[in-house]
Amino acid sequence: MSEVMMLCDAEPRKVLEIVIEKKIPAIMSYLSRGKWHAAKILLVSLGADIFYVEVSPRKRPCPINVQLSQPVGISLKYGYGKLVFEATVVSLELPSGNQSGGRIALSVPSQIEMVPRRSYFRVNVPESLKVNVTMWHRCHTDGIPNHNDNEGHPEFPPEQRLSPEHYWQGRLIDISAGGAQVAIDSDKEPDFKKGQFVGLRFTPMPYETPLMFNAQIRNILPTADDNVVCFGLQMVGLEASAEGRAILHRLCNVVERYYQMNQSSLKQLDFQTTNS
């Protein structure tokens, strides 16, 4: 199983001090008007109970629509893995000029989790498995009554809440803790665009509880015969809540399990080839 290390008590402060000293860039994910957004930030100073971040300026001026007391997710590369944690907005400062996108004070986290780097390497779905994926437009779930948490993770599958023209069935091709590739038959006319945020639902192994989360489409590539459209996806918002990080832990375990299954298949194939 893929282990996720937990840094508690005084350790988060020490980590934040190192991140500030080494000027390690980070990503802040936050929910605004029902949609996930991500902004590049730099941790700049540390106080008793808060730390300050500066939002990197963007090519296209766009306000960072976060609110006081709103939880946000922070992720950054550190050592042999990636650090993820949740923080709460304490205060906001508007940007001054074009050199900054604004300054935000966040609460010092009580714990930081480290996800091993190997969990972010893509692994193919084992040939012995066929993992079906339901993919839908996030906008079509807005306003539909359901028991969502603050991340917008739908509790009920979209098949029970949307008309068929608003969701599509595909196949999971590969997966990591940070992204996935999903293939949908082109004759189903999948209506998605690059940069769009979508919802995903799939069952990693038979009889397991389904995984559901949000993702952003990073690329769209048809196959050579144009029979299938492959969507490259990046997970978003999993750092911003305990529920999201629990999903991240499950994704890490899925990656490790698929990797072990693929390795076992290769060893078996080598054994058969050697003895044939």
Secondary structure, DSSP 4 states (H G I P E B T S, - for coil): ----EEEETTHHHHHHHHHHHHT-EEEEEEEETTEEEEEEEEEEEE-SSEEEEEEPP-SS-------TT-EEEEEEEETTEEEEEEEEEEEEE---TTS-S-EEEEEPPSEEEEEEGGGGS-EEPPTT---EEEEEEGGGGTT------TT---SS-GGGTS-GGGEEEEEEEEE-SSEEEEEEEGGG-----TT-EEEEEE-SSTTSPPEEEEEEEEEEEE-TTSSEEEEEEEE-SGGGSHHHHHHHHHHHHHHHHHHHHHHHHHHHHHHHHHT-
